[in-house]
Amino acid sequence: MINSTQVSYFTLTAYFDTGALKYLYFIIIMSLYIFIVCANVLLIVVICLNRSLHEPMYLFLCSLFVNELYGSTGLFPFLLVQILSDIHTVSVPFCFLQIFCVHSYGAVEYLNLAIMSYDRYLAICYPLQYNTRMTFKKIAMLIALTWLYPCFAMVVLLSLTSPLQLCGNIIYKVYCDTHSVVKLACPSTNAINIYGLIATFSTIFGALLLILYTYMKILLVCSSGCKQTRQKAVSTCTPHLASLLNFSFGASFEILQSRFNMSSVPNMLRIFLSLYFLTCPPLFNPVLYGLKMSKIRPTSKCLKLQFF
């Protein structure tokens, strides 16, 4: 039996031999990562430099873009190294670091989308009281909660997972995740599984319940409001809903894949869908918000002219 003192690395077995095509995959992944970094950094700089964008909605967007950089950086550099490597192994400390980054990224994303929906709810349903309800102190508190709660939850989870005795070191994925490591444990891990489920579903369903409640209220206001109110609400909420659906699709598949046997799904499709929630939101969110937000679009164009 292999225990935790003997396991110094994990082997990732979802990679397959691509031959000379690995250089093509490397270039594609590198291009995607460069685009993600440039697009998200550009919008963060635009929001920070332009005082007219120092409003709650854009500050929450800034937090969202920082999280996109955080999550993609937790995956892409590691993925690039693994694509070029012939031996797909990862040290135990780095594996746990990646677990922390990937899972906290997902939780921060959901919570950030939840507070953005709450902000839109106040702006549309209580426009006259918006400035008194959404103060700078409240904004700072919501953003801090969005980041601190997932980090605390992950510290607790990793403190429960890291001492486990392991009976193997094979992970059937292209990156590390908690459930894959916990499945390698020799003793019973019921307590960790229960904690993981509670933490996951409280974060996801708590965020989704808040989003559902706020959008129900927004729909009620729109149904009784004028045409201009409806158009403004649709224009403001469309990017948020698209972002929510895009991320939820990838996150749902990743949760299902971790908890259930998905061997009937083709390997290539399984790999792509497992990476979806880490790649597509950071790619599409800057485009969605950069094109839809009327204040951001002209400012970003102006900034591009200054740089280029």
Disulfide bonds with the S-S distance in Angstrom:
Cys95-Cys176 2.19
Cys167-Cys186 1.59
